[in-house]
């Protein structure tokens, strides 16, 4: 099972933003941005809240659950 953050980067691009914007605006830190870009590891809900607040969106707008059959 995996959470993919491709929707986040598509939303950023759609709005003329990028990962650097998240860092510059202190929405999330470097380590979190790297995890998001690589779709690896877990990020905490506080980071999701900050992203959603900054982008004025819902969690489903930035992340997607994909069931890869593994547990």
C-alpha positions as YAML, in Angstrom:
chain: A
units: angstrom
residues:
- id: 1
  name: UNK
  ca: [0.00, 0.00, 0.00]
- id: 2
  name: UNK
  ca: [1.29, 3.39, -0.87]
- id: 3
  name: UNK
  ca: [0.35, 7.03, -0.73]
- id: 4
  name: UNK
  ca: [1.34, 8.90, -3.87]
- id: 5
  name: UNK
  ca: [1.79, 12.65, -3.96]
- id: 6
  name: UNK
  ca: [1.79, 13.14, -7.74]
- id: 7
  name: UNK
  ca: [-1.45, 15.10, -7.39]
- id: 8
  name: UNK
  ca: [0.34, 17.61, -5.15]
- id: 9
  name: UNK
  ca: [2.96, 18.39, -7.77]
- id: 10
  name: UNK
  ca: [0.34, 18.57, -10.52]
- id: 11
  name: UNK
  ca: [-1.64, 21.06, -8.40]
- id: 12
  name: UNK
  ca: [1.48, 23.10, -7.72]
- id: 13
  name: UNK
  ca: [2.30, 23.24, -11.45]
- id: 14
  name: UNK
  ca: [-1.30, 24.16, -12.27]
- id: 15
  name: UNK
  ca: [-1.00, 27.12, -9.92]
- id: 16
  name: UNK
  ca: [2.43, 28.19, -11.15]
- id: 17
  name: UNK
  ca: [4.16, 26.98, -7.99]
- id: 18
  name: UNK
  ca: [6.83, 24.36, -7.26]
- id: 19
  name: UNK
  ca: [8.57, 22.51, -4.44]
- id: 20
  name: UNK
  ca: [10.87, 25.48, -3.87]
- id: 21
  name: UNK
  ca: [7.80, 27.60, -3.10]
- id: 22
  name: UNK
  ca: [6.85, 25.17, -0.31]
- id: 23
  name: UNK
  ca: [10.32, 25.52, 1.16]
- id: 24
  name: UNK
  ca: [10.55, 29.28, 0.73]
- id: 25
  name: UNK
  ca: [7.13, 29.86, 2.29]
- id: 26
  name: UNK
  ca: [8.06, 27.46, 5.12]
- id: 27
  name: UNK
  ca: [5.06, 25.24, 4.45]
- id: 28
  name: UNK
  ca: [7.17, 22.08, 4.87]
- id: 29
  name: UNK
  ca: [10.87, 21.39, 5.26]
- id: 30
  name: UNK
  ca: [13.43, 19.88, 2.90]
- id: 31
  name: UNK
  ca: [13.15, 16.35, 4.28]
- id: 32
  name: UNK
  ca: [9.38, 16.35, 3.82]
- id: 33
  name: UNK
  ca: [9.66, 17.73, 0.29]
- id: 34
  name: UNK
  ca: [12.11, 14.97, -0.61]
- id: 35
  name: UNK
  ca: [9.75, 12.31, 0.78]
- id: 36
  name: UNK
  ca: [6.89, 13.79, -1.21]
- id: 37
  name: UNK
  ca: [8.90, 13.91, -4.43]
- id: 38
  name: UNK
  ca: [10.04, 10.30, -4.03]
- id: 39
  name: UNK
  ca: [6.64, 9.03, -2.84]
- id: 40
  name: UNK
  ca: [8.41, 7.29, 0.02]
- id: 41
  name: UNK
  ca: [8.04, 7.31, 3.73]
- id: 42
  name: UNK
  ca: [5.24, 8.77, 5.73]
- id: 43
  name: UNK
  ca: [4.62, 12.41, 6.39]
- id: 44
  name: UNK
  ca: [2.71, 13.47, 9.47]
- id: 45
  name: UNK
  ca: [-0.74, 14.96, 9.46]
- id: 46
  name: UNK
  ca: [0.57, 18.36, 10.52]
- id: 47
  name: UNK
  ca: [2.42, 18.57, 7.20]
- id: 48
  name: UNK
  ca: [-0.73, 17.58, 5.32]
- id: 49
  name: UNK
  ca: [-2.68, 20.26, 7.19]
- id: 50
  name: UNK
  ca: [-0.07, 22.93, 6.35]
- id: 51
  name: UNK
  ca: [-0.08, 21.90, 2.67]
- id: 52
  name: UNK
  ca: [-3.88, 21.97, 2.48]
- id: 53
  name: UNK
  ca: [-4.06, 25.31, 4.28]
- id: 54
  name: UNK
  ca: [-1.43, 26.86, 2.00]
- id: 55
  name: UNK
  ca: [-3.05, 25.49, -1.17]
- id: 56
  name: UNK
  ca: [-6.65, 25.90, 0.07]
- id: 57
  name: UNK
  ca: [-7.47, 22.31, -0.84]
- id: 58
  name: UNK
  ca: [-8.53, 18.98, 0.62]
- id: 59
  name: UNK
  ca: [-6.13, 16.06, 1.36]
- id: 60
  name: UNK
  ca: [-7.56, 14.10, -1.59]
- id: 61
  name: UNK
  ca: [-6.45, 16.94, -3.87]
- id: 62
  name: UNK
  ca: [-2.77, 16.34, -3.03]
- id: 63
  name: UNK
  ca: [-2.48, 12.63, -2.29]
- id: 64
  name: UNK
  ca: [-3.82, 9.31, -3.51]
- id: 65
  name: UNK
  ca: [-3.92, 5.88, -1.92]
- id: 66
  name: UNK
  ca: [-2.80, 3.06, -4.22]
- id: 67
  name: UNK
  ca: [-3.30, -0.53, -3.12]
- id: 68
  name: UNK
  ca: [-0.32, -2.44, -4.48]
- id: 69
  name: UNK
  ca: [-1.49, -5.69, -2.91]
- id: 70
  name: UNK
  ca: [1.36, -5.80, -0.37]
- id: 71
  name: UNK
  ca: [0.88, -5.44, 3.33]
...
